[in-house]
Amino acid sequence: MNYYSFDKYGSDIINSPNTELPDQDSVPVEVDLLIEETKIGCMNAMLLCPRQRAD
């Protein structure tokens, strides 16, 4: 399993292209599900990052 640093994730986010949401017919699952999965992944990363926690 590969593990990446939060700096790598941040760099990937900053350097990702701004694109439109995919056409529903071009993906095998609902676009809304993809959006929710992305939100959950981002929230998990924020919760696990100790440098970002408020005291």
N, C-alpha and C positions, 0 to 999 in steps of 0.2 A: 504494500500500500504506500502511495506517495503522500507526503505531508508537505504543505506549503505554508510559508509565513504569511502573516497578515499584510506585510509590506507587499508581497507578491500578489495577494488578492486585491489589494488597493490599486496596485499598478495595472492589473488586468481590468479592473473596473474603469479606471481613468482612461485607459487606452482602448476600451471597447468601442466599436462604432455605434453611433446613434442610428438605429434602424426602426422601421415600422414593425408593428406586431405582425406575425405571420398570418396569412390567409387561413381560415379554419380548415379549408379543404386540403391544405398542404402539410398538415401535421396530423399524427395519428391520435392525438388527444385534444380535449377542449383547450382553447387558448386561455380561458379563465383559470384552468387548472395549472397551466404553465406559470401564469402570473402569481398564483398563490404559492406554488412551490418556490419560486424565486424569492418572494417575501419571507417565507419561513427560513430559507437558507441564509438570507441576509440577517434576519433577527437572531438566528443561532450564532452566527459569527460575531455579532455585536455583543451578545450575552457572554460569549466565551473569551472575549478579549479583555484581559485584566487591566490594561493601560487605559481603557476607556471608561472604566467604572467610576462613578462618583463616590466620594467618601461620605 
